[in-house]
Amino acid sequence: MFFLLYGEDTFRSRRKLAAMRERFSATRDATGLNAVVLRAKGAETDQVAEAIYASPFLAEKKLVVLEGFLEAPAADQEKIKAMLEKKPESTNVIFFEEAGASALAKSPLLPLLAKQKFTEECAPLSGAQIERAAIEECAAAGVTLPLRAVRSLLAVTGVDTWRLHEEIAKLCAYAKATGVATITEEMIVELVPGAQEENLFAFIDACTEGRCGEASAMLERLLKSGVSELQVIAMLEKQYRTFIAVADLADRGERDKNAIAKRLGIHPFPAGKAIAAVRRHSPAALRARYDELLDIERKIKTSAAKANALLGLFIANMATA
């Protein structure tokens, strides 16, 4: 019997691989002496042959995990394919790959493995799928994650399931330690790095779309969460510098969010949001707002001007624009 476990969502594929190994250990290998892991970058095909053909020790079955071999040289893959034809029934083989189907399309082993019953691709989850996965993971920990909260969380983590899992574990631990059963948006802002900046995106969207009252309420929540006026201004300046840089790249013909993210050294998710914001405003308008922020910062630092009032005026100017 042999399996193929592959895909770009390596958190899910690694978790699936760990579960398969644990199940084999519990049901077939009490001694722990019949599981072998070989990685393509450190193993030769003769080592693969030895692992596949060797008899299990004091057990009925043995497990061989082969990582990265579908991206090995074609000649090596052909040798492994021939080994599988002679594989003894006592050996189970799991092929594990951290790449998706498109990246493995030229693999000589893929056509054979893909048609097997025990083949699973862990492709990146869609919006609704990852929302459901996050909610279910919290539920398994005995904590409720409302839809509004999960969307706030995903706005920060994107589809990075490794980071999503880490943040959920932290939020669930905090909820249990404080005796609450539900994760709130306020908890996410307080505990998840980058959540305040995501709230800032929502704040900027509210301003630029003319939702002045909503923007004012968001600003109040930011200040109540412990963010100072100067921090809000610094975060706004950072976002507007990103907008201006994205607008400049767009003027030069670059519109792919992944390429823009790489050029600017930011995550593709905020890059995509910046591209959407830039489409709604001219480069001149973006620079004017940035200059206005610099002027507000100067006034706060050099005069008795009220920071709250200046930010309120900024909101009103953005809404009017």
C-alpha positions as a printed NumPy array, in Angstrom:
array([[  0.   ,   0.   ,   0.   ],
       [  1.295,   3.477,  -0.789],
       [ -0.018,   7.002,  -0.278],
       [  0.561,  10.491,  -1.658],
       [  0.101,  13.512,   0.601],
       [  0.911,  16.835,  -1.027],
       [ -0.098,  20.475,  -1.387],
       [  0.849,  24.056,  -0.536],
       [ -1.058,  24.111,   2.756],
       [  1.773,  22.496,   4.675],
       [  0.146,  22.977,   8.062],
       [ -2.734,  20.675,   7.117],
       [ -0.51 ,  18.208,   5.254],
       [  2.018,  18.017,   8.104],
       [ -0.773,  17.505,  10.612],
       [ -2.244,  14.755,   8.427],
       [  1.173,  13.086,   8.114],
       [  1.675,  13.201,  11.888],
       [ -1.749,  11.615,  12.411],
       [ -0.942,   8.82 ,   9.953],
       [  2.367,   8.109,  11.671],
       [  0.74 ,   8.115,  15.11 ],
       [ -1.962,   5.713,  13.901],
       [  0.648,   3.365,  12.432],
       [  2.626,   3.451,  15.666],
       [ -0.457,   2.724,  17.76 ],
       [ -1.798,  -0.115,  15.609],
       [  1.212,  -1.652,  13.844],
       [  4.479,  -0.657,  15.488],
       [  4.429,  -0.829,  19.278],
       [  8.23 ,  -1.13 ,  19.336],
       [  8.758,   2.061,  17.314],
       [ 11.389,   0.292,  15.209],
       [  9.518,   0.04 ,  11.915],
       [  9.106,   3.643,  10.727],
       [ 11.695,   5.222,   8.413],
       [ 11.764,   8.8  ,   7.086],
       [ 13.959,   9.624,   4.079],
       [ 14.296,  13.08 ,   2.494],
       [ 15.271,  13.483,  -1.143],
       [ 18.074,  15.973,  -0.433],
       [ 19.833,  13.64 ,   1.953],
       [ 19.13 ,  10.129,   0.677],
       [ 20.22 ,   8.031,  -2.306],
       [ 17.953,   5.663,  -4.227],
       [ 19.789,   2.642,  -2.805],
       [ 18.744,   3.804,   0.68 ],
       [ 15.156,   4.03 ,  -0.561],
       [ 15.406,   0.488,  -1.937],
       [ 16.814,  -0.808,   1.336],
       [ 13.992,   0.84 ,   3.303],
       [ 11.266,  -0.471,   0.989],
       [ 12.52 ,  -4.041,   0.644],
       [ 13.663,  -4.677,   4.243],
       [ 11.364,  -6.853,   6.327],
       [  9.668,  -5.371,   9.4  ],
       [ 11.252,  -6.154,  12.784],
       [  8.962,  -7.981,  15.224],
       [  5.877,  -6.618,  13.442],
       [  3.638,  -7.327,  10.457],
       [  4.152,  -3.956,   8.757],
       [  6.724,  -1.235,   8.324],
       [  6.241,   2.402,   7.257],
       [  8.519,   4.334,   4.899],
       [  7.979,   8.091,   4.505],
       [  9.611,   9.607,   1.414],
       [  9.738,  13.43 ,   1.463],
       [ 10.428,  15.505,  -1.644],
       [ 11.094,  12.641,  -4.043],
       [  8.554,  13.854,  -6.625],
       [ 10.919,  16.777,  -7.218],
       [ 14.006,  14.551,  -7.413],
       [ 15.742,  13.923, -10.787],
       [ 13.527,  12.029, -13.225],
       [ 15.97 ,   9.105, -13.369],
       [ 15.718,   8.63 ,  -9.6  ],
       [ 11.929,   8.771,  -9.767],
       [ 11.896,   6.07 , -12.458],
       [ 13.992,   3.846, -10.186],
       [ 11.566,   4.389,  -7.302],
       [  8.63 ,   3.623,  -9.587],
       [ 10.242,   0.273, -10.423],
       [ 10.745,  -0.384,  -6.695],
       [  7.036,   0.16 ,  -6.047],
       [  6.178,  -2.579,  -8.549],
       [  8.211,  -5.056,  -6.452],
       [  7.327,  -3.608,  -3.054],
       [  6.504,  -6.29 ,  -0.473],
       [  3.01 ,  -6.233,   1.045],
       [  4.556,  -5.686,   4.463],
       [  5.773,  -2.187,   3.508],
       [  3.546,   0.88 ,   3.479],
       [  4.995,   3.937,   1.695],
       [  3.869,   7.552,   2.171],
       [  5.101,  10.08 ,  -0.377],
       [  5.02 ,  13.572,   1.138],
       [  5.409,  16.789,  -0.878],
       [  5.194,  20.448,   0.104],
       [  4.269,  21.478,  -3.449],
       [  0.952,  21.538,  -5.281],
       [ -0.16 ,  19.641,  -8.386],
       [  1.009,  22.321, -10.846],
       [  4.559,  22.318,  -9.425],
       [  4.675,  18.509,  -9.596],
       [  3.094,  18.184, -13.042],
       [  6.292,  16.899, -14.683],
       [  7.001,  14.271, -12.034],
       [  7.234,  10.736, -13.5  ],
       [  5.85 ,   9.373, -10.214],
       [  2.782,  11.641, -10.027],
       [  0.557,   9.82 , -12.588],
       [  1.045,   6.537, -10.712],
       [  0.476,   7.99 ,  -7.238],
       [ -2.348,  10.397,  -8.091],
       [ -4.683,   7.582,  -9.167],
       [ -4.238,   5.694,  -5.906],
       [ -7.13 ,   5.518,  -3.479],
       [ -5.077,   7.023,  -0.659],
       [ -4.042,  10.303,  -2.282],
       [ -4.827,  13.694,  -0.792],
       [ -3.946,  17.223,  -1.901],
       [ -3.932,  19.944,   0.772],
       [ -4.531,  22.963,  -1.437],
       [ -4.868,  26.42 ,   0.153],
       [ -8.339,  26.837,   1.656],
       [-10.842,  29.28 ,   0.198],
       [-12.43 ,  32.052,   2.274],
       [-15.445,  30.05 ,   3.485],
       [-13.359,  26.903,   4.036],
       [-10.736,  28.634,   6.175],
       [-13.438,  30.426,   8.183],
       [-15.077,  27.075,   8.919],
       [-11.711,  25.49 ,   9.785],
       [-10.91 ,  28.291,  12.26 ],
       [-14.324,  28.068,  13.909],
       [-14.053,  24.268,  14.187],
       [-10.55 ,  24.453,  15.676],
       [-11.787,  26.841,  18.374],
       [-14.829,  24.653,  19.017],
       [-12.544,  21.635,  19.518],
       [-10.798,  23.661,  22.24 ],
       [-14.138,  24.501,  23.861],
       [-14.18 ,  28.142,  22.753],
       [-16.61 ,  29.941,  20.43 ],
       [-15.285,  32.059,  17.567],
       [-18.078,  34.229,  16.077],
       [-18.059,  34.928,  12.342],
       [-17.218,  38.633,  12.765],
       [-14.272,  37.717,  14.99 ],
       [-12.97 ,  35.026,  12.638],
       [-13.035,  37.515,   9.764],
       [-11.096,  40.032,  11.852],
       [ -8.55 ,  37.33 ,  12.619],
       [ -8.255,  36.188,   8.988],
       [ -7.806,  39.787,   7.891],
       [ -4.499,  39.656,   9.784],
       [ -3.319,  36.079,   9.152],
       [ -4.643,  35.698,   5.606],
       [ -4.583,  32.064,   4.462],
       [ -1.38 ,  31.29 ,   6.395],
       [ -2.727,  28.263,   8.29 ],
       [  0.461,  27.914,  10.376],
       [  0.038,  31.418,  11.783],
       [ -3.723,  31.014,  12.064],
       [ -3.236,  27.887,  14.197],
       [ -0.729,  29.676,  16.451],
       [ -3.009,  32.68 ,  16.956],
       [ -6.044,  30.477,  17.649],
       [ -4.077,  28.5  ,  20.252],
       [ -3.057,  31.753,  21.939],
       [ -6.579,  33.217,  21.858],
       [ -8.155,  30.018,  23.182],
       [ -5.614,  29.825,  26.004],
       [ -6.319,  33.454,  26.915],
       [-10.099,  32.917,  26.817],
       [ -9.853,  29.909,  29.135],
       [ -7.452,  31.666,  31.502],
       [ -9.81 ,  34.629,  31.825],
       [-12.912,  32.452,  32.21 ],
       [-14.695,  33.457,  29.003],
       [-16.153,  31.141,  26.385],
       [-16.081,  33.449,  23.348],
       [-13.233,  35.113,  21.477],
       [-14.083,  38.752,  20.766],
       [-12.792,  41.233,  18.205],
       [-11.343,  43.264,  21.092],
       [ -9.279,  40.228,  22.184],
       [ -7.951,  39.852,  18.642],
       [ -6.912,  43.522,  18.491],
       [ -5.186,  43.201,  21.861],
       [ -3.422,  39.861,  21.364],
       [ -2.778,  39.322,  17.651],
       [  0.223,  41.178,  16.164],
       [ -0.9  ,  43.242,  13.189],
       [ -4.568,  43.343,  14.213],
       [ -4.366,  47.028,  15.085],
       [ -2.936,  47.773,  11.661],
       [ -5.786,  45.8  ,  10.107],
       [ -8.218,  47.913,  12.123],
       [ -6.388,  50.882,  10.678],
       [ -7.109,  49.62 ,   7.154],
       [-10.788,  49.478,   8.088],
       [-10.485,  52.979,   9.582],
       [ -8.912,  54.33 ,   6.37 ],
       [-11.556,  52.581,   4.248],
       [-14.307,  54.184,   6.319],
       [-12.76 ,  57.637,   5.852],
       [-12.099,  57.341,   2.128],
       [-15.576,  55.956,   1.47 ],
       [-17.183,  58.91 ,   3.244],
       [-18.314,  56.963,   6.337],
       [-17.217,  59.725,   8.692],
       [-19.253,  58.606,  11.73 ],
       [-17.973,  55.029,  11.458],
       [-14.381,  56.27 ,  11.086],
       [-14.733,  58.419,  14.208],
       [-16.055,  55.428,  16.177],
       [-13.144,  53.279,  14.952],
       [-10.677,  55.966,  15.972],
       [-12.207,  56.077,  19.434],
       [-11.852,  52.288,  19.771],
       [ -8.215,  52.469,  18.673],
       [ -7.47 ,  55.117,  21.286],
       [ -9.332,  53.179,  23.971],
       [ -7.288,  50.072,  23.158],
       [ -4.197,  51.952,  24.283],
       [ -2.967,  53.342,  20.982],
       [ -1.857,  56.977,  21.303],
       [ -2.723,  59.697,  18.79 ],
       [  0.901,  59.826,  17.625],
       [  0.866,  56.05 ,  17.123],
       [ -2.292,  56.364,  15.017],
       [ -0.624,  59.077,  12.944],
       [  2.546,  56.993,  12.537],
       [  0.481,  53.992,  11.422],
       [ -1.464,  56.187,   8.991],
       [  1.761,  57.596,   7.585],
       [  3.124,  54.087,   7.115],
       [ -0.011,  53.01 ,   5.249],
       [  0.034,  56.091,   3.044],
       [  3.69 ,  55.51 ,   2.201],
       [  2.646,  52.   ,   1.134],
       [ -0.243,  53.417,  -0.925],
       [  2.096,  55.889,  -2.658],
       [  4.659,  53.161,  -3.393],
       [  1.947,  50.851,  -4.764],
       [  0.563,  53.682,  -6.912],
       [  4.066,  54.325,  -8.261],
       [  4.54 ,  50.641,  -9.134],
       [  1.092,  50.519, -10.724],
       [  1.973,  53.538, -12.899],
       [  4.972,  51.547, -14.116],
       [  2.75 ,  48.616, -15.064],
       [  3.13 ,  46.359, -12.001],
       [ -0.263,  45.117, -10.808],
       [  0.424,  41.66 ,  -9.419],
       [  0.018,  41.727,  -5.627],
       [  2.647,  39.039,  -5.026],
       [  5.246,  40.912,  -7.073],
       [  4.346,  44.197,  -5.351],
       [  4.522,  42.539,  -1.928],
       [  8.002,  41.194,  -2.731],
       [  9.208,  44.581,  -3.97 ],
       [  7.924,  46.393,  -0.882],
       [  8.768,  43.681,   1.643],
       [  5.187,  43.257,   2.856],
       [  2.702,  40.354,   2.966],
       [  0.596,  39.805,  -0.215],
       [ -2.65 ,  40.238,   1.769],
       [ -2.067,  43.916,   2.766],
       [ -0.537,  44.462,  -0.679],
       [ -3.836,  43.387,  -2.238],
       [ -5.759,  45.742,   0.038],
       [ -3.387,  48.593,  -0.837],
       [ -3.929,  47.936,  -4.559],
       [ -7.691,  48.195,  -4.031],
       [ -7.284,  51.463,  -2.099],
       [ -5.001,  52.951,  -4.751],
       [ -7.58 ,  52.299,  -7.474],
       [-10.004,  54.645,  -5.685],
       [ -7.621,  57.634,  -5.432],
       [ -5.2  ,  59.543,  -7.598],
       [ -1.49 ,  59.62 ,  -6.668],
       [ -1.832,  63.369,  -6.072],
       [ -4.648,  62.809,  -3.559],
       [ -2.633,  60.158,  -1.727],
       [  0.373,  62.469,  -1.458],
       [ -1.854,  65.315,  -0.258],
       [ -3.217,  63.143,   2.558],
       [  0.316,  62.061,   3.482],
       [  1.503,  65.694,   3.601],
       [ -1.496,  66.525,   5.784],
       [ -0.485,  63.782,   8.241],
       [  3.066,  65.107,   8.39 ],
       [  1.655,  68.567,   9.135],
       [ -0.569,  67.166,  11.907],
       [  2.419,  65.386,  13.456],
       [  4.483,  68.595,  13.332],
       [  1.703,  70.628,  14.967],
       [  1.236,  68.108,  17.799],
       [  4.962,  68.022,  18.534],
       [  5.636,  71.773,  18.262],
       [  2.472,  73.445,  19.576],
       [ -0.402,  73.053,  21.974],
       [ -2.67 ,  71.774,  19.197],
       [ -5.136,  69.094,  20.319],
       [ -4.25 ,  65.775,  18.663],
       [ -7.82 ,  64.487,  18.862],
       [ -9.19 ,  67.577,  17.144],
       [ -6.589,  67.422,  14.363],
       [ -7.337,  63.74 ,  13.722],
       [-11.061,  64.543,  13.671],
       [-10.391,  67.231,  11.058],
       [ -8.315,  64.74 ,   9.038],
       [-11.225,  62.293,   9.069],
       [-13.614,  65.016,   7.91 ],
       [-11.243,  66.069,   5.093],
       [-10.875,  62.484,   3.897],
       [-14.598,  61.905,   3.976],
       [-15.182,  65.129,   1.998],
       [-12.506,  64.171,  -0.534]])
